[in-house]
Amino acid sequence: MSSEHARTPTIDVTAMLALLPLPDLDGLSEQQVRGAACVWTGVVLTPATAVDLGRRTASRAGVSVPWFPRGTVFLAVVGLV
């Protein structure tokens, strides 16, 4: 078997999670809004499990505010994306 066929495929977890629609900001906990917990599951994140989903803009109380959602790498691993 050539080395070309023996390669393990790589997965871009950030790109996969970025395809998922984000939940409504008003329905999230404070931890989810500030990026300490996954926006989808609410699981508290660690540096090893957190995936930065990039800067987003949302409307809160009629004002446009920036927020920085994060998800968990485990969503991609279990096939939810």
C-alpha positions in Angstrom: 0.0 0.0 0.0 1.4 3.4 -0.9 1.9 6.1 1.7 -0.7 8.2 -0.2 -3.4 5.6 0.7 -2.2 5.2 4.3 -2.8 8.8 5.3 -5.4 9.5 8.0 -7.9 12.0 6.8 -7.9 15.3 8.7 -11.0 17.1 9.8 -11.3 20.9 10.1 -13.5 21.0 13.2 -13.8 24.8 13.2 -15.1 24.8 9.6 -17.6 22.0 10.4 -19.0 23.7 13.5 -19.1 27.1 11.7 -21.7 25.6 9.3 -24.2 25.0 12.2 -26.7 27.7 12.8 -26.1 29.5 16.1 -28.9 29.5 18.7 -30.7 32.7 19.5 -28.6 34.9 21.8 -31.5 35.6 24.1 -31.9 31.9 24.9 -28.3 31.4 26.0 -26.9 31.4 29.5 -24.3 34.0 30.5 -21.6 31.4 30.3 -22.6 30.5 26.7 -22.7 34.2 25.7 -19.2 34.9 27.0 -17.7 31.7 25.5 -17.2 29.7 28.7 -19.7 27.1 27.7 -20.7 25.6 24.4 -23.4 27.6 22.6 -25.3 24.4 21.6 -24.9 22.1 24.6 -24.1 24.4 27.5 -21.2 22.2 28.5 -18.4 24.1 30.2 -15.4 24.4 27.9 -11.7 24.0 28.5 -8.8 25.0 26.3 -8.6 21.4 25.0 -12.3 21.2 24.1 -13.2 24.7 23.0 -13.6 25.7 19.3 -13.6 29.4 18.6 -16.4 30.2 16.1 -15.3 33.7 15.4 -16.6 37.2 16.1 -20.3 37.5 15.4 -22.7 40.4 15.7 -26.1 40.1 17.3 -28.9 42.4 18.3 -29.6 42.6 22.0 -32.2 45.0 23.4 -32.2 46.7 20.0 -28.5 47.3 20.0 -25.9 45.6 17.8 -23.4 43.9 20.0 -20.3 41.7 19.2 -20.0 38.3 20.7 -17.6 35.4 20.4 -19.4 32.1 20.5 -17.5 28.9 21.1 -18.5 25.3 20.6 -17.1 22.0 21.6 -14.9 19.7 19.5 -16.9 16.7 20.7 -19.9 17.8 18.5 -17.8 17.1 15.4 -16.4 13.9 16.9 -19.8 12.3 17.5 -21.1 13.3 14.1 -23.5 16.1 14.9 -22.0 18.1 12.1 
